[in-house]
Amino acid sequence: MSNELAEYANEIANIFSLKVLEGEFFVKVLSKNDDSGRHGLLIPTEIYDFFPHLEFVNARENLTLEFSAKDAISEKDVTLAYKYYERYPERRVTRLNSCINDNQMRLMVFLKIKDEAGQLHFIVDAAIKSDLYKFNRLSSLFFGDLTEVTEGLFCKIGLDAPSSFSIDESLQELLALFDGVKNRGWVDSLREADNGVGFTFETLIGLKQNNSKEADYKGIEIKCKQRKESGANSTKTNLFQQGPTWLYGNDAKERIAFLGYKRDDGLFACHSQVTVQANNLGLKLTVHNQDSKISLNKQAAEVAMWPYKLLHDRLIEKHSRAAFIKADIKKVKDKSQFNYRDLIYCERPSIERFMDLVTDKKIVFEFIMSEKANGSIRNHGYPWRLVSDSLLDKLFSSQIQLR
């Protein structure tokens, strides 16, 4: 770790005689509703897993989890509170350093590290605009020199990132296109379907729909989602499509009969979500780290497989860089309208993170196949999907809200 991020991490860790083995930052530019105590600091939903896990007994009740941290400003050990407020619902961190209770622009830093013994530590730091050198140093380090630093902006970035964040030409162009759509305010949906929010945005910026395996815009994959009310359930997110290497069956008709089920009309279908736990069709995924593959099993039989390298190549091809765009939605005379508000830029996914999510049943594989009356097989693809769009921070090492 010889980059500027690691240099800063070691700088604040050294205050407490800690040596950084690995870690990541969460940084937020505070809004007027963020403070050290009464309200606390609002945590974006994408960052929930950065903090200790909350064990809910009843999601209709408030919940507080205390956790230890080290305050780089006071150079003292402190106890912070990670709070869930069911009324909104939302999560906040309280008991932070009171220096952030200021009317000027403020920036809060959380560093989560592992030391040489593998022990987890949280270190907190902050900068306010009156300390111009520190504020400019940290805002440049985490958000880049071309990003307008505004209230609510946040990022999560691993210490293994090759350098501090910067905006290249492709991303700058995409941001300009996004701003053009955002400035239009409410726009009519160009397609009344689940994918209308994405189709409309891509059409407005001049992208034509295609079935290419490559990313949408100059190496950047674009994913659009309807913004959920705070606390609403997240939805699945398509990562990429990749079928397996088949070890059973000579054609699609033979496979669907073996894998799927017979419908009332006598034709076969296989609409099935597959995880590492066997489903009602006896289908399951098995992760083989030693053999660097994922296998598809029907009962005890291995019927197909994906080499890690194939999945890694697809992941990098499709999601080396991604822009996740959120839009508000409303209905006007039974017509959907979208207001594109936020853009979160992500980069540096890893196959190790991908496999961990598969093992935890947070990435799933799906069959969407059906037999037609003429005997041919209709296949809608082989999607790998995140079960919740709130899990993006688990897949990408770097995540930054740019709009």
Long-range contacts (C-beta under 8 A, 24 or more apart in sequence): 1-159, 1-160, 3-161, 3-162, 3-163, 3-164, 4-141, 4-163, 4-164, 5-141, 5-157, 5-159, 5-161, 5-163, 5-164, 6-159, 8-138, 8-141, 9-111, 9-113, 9-159, 12-72, 12-111, 12-123, 12-125, 13-111, 13-113, 13-121, 13-123, 15-70, 15-72, 15-75, 16-70, 16-75, 16-121, 16-123, 18-70, 18-113, 18-115, 18-121, 18-123, 19-115, 19-116, 20-113, 20-114, 20-115, 20-159, 21-113, 21-114, 21-115, 21-116, 21-118, 22-113, 22-114, 22-159, 22-160, 23-111, 23-112, 23-113, 23-114, 23-158, 23-159, 24-50, 24-111, 24-112, 24-156, 24-157, 24-158, 24-159, 24-397, 25-109, 25-110, 25-111, 25-112, 25-142, 25-155, 25-156, 25-157, 25-158, 25-159, 26-50, 26-109, 26-110, 26-112, 26-154, 26-155, 26-156, 27-107, 27-108, 27-109, 27-110, 27-138, 27-142, 27-143, 27-154, 27-155, 27-156, 27-157, 28-107, 28-108, 28-152, 28-153, 28-154, 29-105, 29-106, 29-107, 29-139, 29-149, 29-150, 29-151, 29-152, 29-153, 29-154, 30-100, 30-105, 30-106, 30-107, 30-108, 30-151, 31-151, 31-152, 32-151, 34-100, 34-106, 34-108, 35-100, 35-101, 36-94, 36-95, 36-96, 36-97, 36-98, 36-99, 36-100, 36-101, 37-94, 37-95, 37-96, 37-98, 37-101, 38-94, 39-92, 39-94, 40-81, 40-83, 40-92, 40-93, 40-94, 40-96, 41-92, 41-93, 41-94, 41-96, 41-100, 41-108, 42-90, 42-91, 42-92, 43-90, 43-91, 43-92, 43-93, 44-154, 44-401, 45-230, 45-234, 45-390, 46-156, 46-344, 46-390, 46-392, 46-393, 46-399, 47-154, 47-156, 47-393, 48-91, 48-390, 49-391, 49-393, 49-394, 50-110, 50-112, 50-156, 50-393, 51-82, 51-91, 51-93, 52-82, 54-82, 54-84, 54-91, 56-84, 59-86, 59-89, 60-86, 61-86, 62-86, 67-122, 68-122, 69-121, 69-122, 69-123, 69-124, 70-121, 70-122, 70-123, 70-124, 71-97, 71-123, 71-124, 72-123, 72-124, 72-125, 73-97, 73-99, 73-124, 73-125, 73-126, 78-124, 80-122, 80-124, 88-230, 88-231, 89-230, 89-231, 90-230, 90-231, 96-124, 96-126, 97-124, 97-126, 99-126, 99-128, 100-126, 100-128, 102-128, 102-130, 104-128, 104-129, 104-130, 105-129, 105-135, 105-149, 105-151, 107-135, 107-138, 107-139, 107-149, 109-138, 109-142, 113-159, 140-164, 141-165, 142-400, 143-400, 146-172, 147-400, 147-402, 152-401, 153-401, 153-402, 154-400, 154-401, 155-398, 155-399, 155-400, 155-401, 156-393, 156-398, 156-399, 156-400, 157-397, 157-398, 157-399, 157-400, 158-348, 158-397, 158-398, 160-397, 161-348, 161-397, 161-398, 165-398, 165-400, 167-402, 170-217, 170-218, 170-219, 170-220, 171-220, 171-321, 171-323, 171-345, 173-217, 173-218, 174-205, 174-217, 174-218, 174-220, 174-222, 174-323, 175-343, 175-402, 175-403, 177-205, 177-206, 178-205, 178-323, 178-325, 178-340, 178-343, 178-403, 179-403, 180-204, 180-205, 181-205, 181-340, 182-340, 182-341, 182-403, 185-339, 186-330, 186-337, 186-338, 186-339, 187-337, 187-338, 187-339, 187-340, 188-335, 188-336, 188-337, 189-335, 189-336, 189-337, 189-338, 192-335, 192-336, 196-336, 196-338, 197-224, 197-225, 197-226, 197-327, 197-329, 197-338, 198-222, 198-223, 198-224, 200-338, 201-325, 201-327, 201-338, 201-340, 213-240, 213-241, 213-314, 213-317, 213-318, 214-317, 214-318, 215-317, 215-318, 215-319, 215-320, 215-321, 215-322, 217-323, 219-320, 219-321, 220-321, 220-322, 220-323, 221-318, 221-319, 221-321, 221-322, 221-323, 222-322, 222-323, 222-325, 223-322, 223-323, 223-324, 223-325, 224-324, 224-325, 224-326, 224-327, 224-340, 225-324, 225-325, 225-326, 225-327, 225-389, 226-326, 226-327, 226-328, 226-329, 226-338, 227-326, 227-327, 227-328, 227-329, 227-341, 227-342, 234-388, 234-389, 234-390, 234-391, 235-388, 235-389, 236-385, 236-386, 236-387, 236-388, 236-389, 237-385, 237-386, 237-388, 237-389, 237-392, 238-383, 238-384, 238-385, 239-315, 239-318, 239-319, 239-363, 239-383, 239-384, 239-385, 239-386, 239-395, 240-314, 240-315, 240-317, 240-318, 240-319, 240-383, 240-384, 241-381, 241-382, 241-383, 241-384, 242-306, 242-310, 242-311, 242-314, 242-382, 242-384, 243-381, 243-382, 244-296, 244-304, 244-305, 244-306, 244-382, 245-304, 245-305, 245-306, 245-307, 246-303, 246-304, 247-302, 247-303, 247-304, 247-305, 248-298, 248-301, 248-303, 248-304, 249-303, 252-369, 252-377, 252-379, 253-371, 253-375, 253-377, 255-303, 256-369, 256-370, 256-371, 256-377, 258-298, 258-303, 259-283, 259-298, 259-303, 259-367, 260-367, 260-369, 267-370, 267-371, 267-372, 267-373, 268-370, 268-371, 269-369, 269-370, 269-371, 270-367, 270-368, 270-369, 270-370, 271-367, 271-368, 271-369, 271-370, 272-366, 272-367, 273-364, 273-365, 273-366, 274-364, 274-365, 274-366, 274-367, 275-358, 275-361, 275-364, 275-365, 276-358, 276-359, 276-361, 277-361, 283-367, 285-358, 285-365, 287-355, 287-358, 287-359, 289-355, 294-355, 294-358, 296-365, 308-351, 308-355, 311-351, 311-354, 311-384, 312-351, 312-354, 315-349, 315-351, 315-354, 316-349, 319-346, 319-349, 319-395, 319-396, 320-347, 320-348, 320-349, 321-345, 321-346, 321-347, 322-346, 322-347, 322-396, 324-389, 324-392, 341-403, 342-401, 342-403, 343-401, 343-402, 343-403, 344-392, 344-399, 344-400, 344-401, 344-402, 345-399, 345-400, 345-401, 345-402, 346-392, 346-395, 346-396, 346-398, 346-399, 346-400, 347-396, 347-397, 347-398, 348-396, 348-397, 348-398, 349-395, 349-396, 349-397, 350-397, 353-394, 353-395, 353-396, 353-397, 354-395, 356-394, 357-386, 357-391, 357-394, 357-395, 361-387, 362-386, 362-387, 362-388, 362-391, 362-394, 363-387
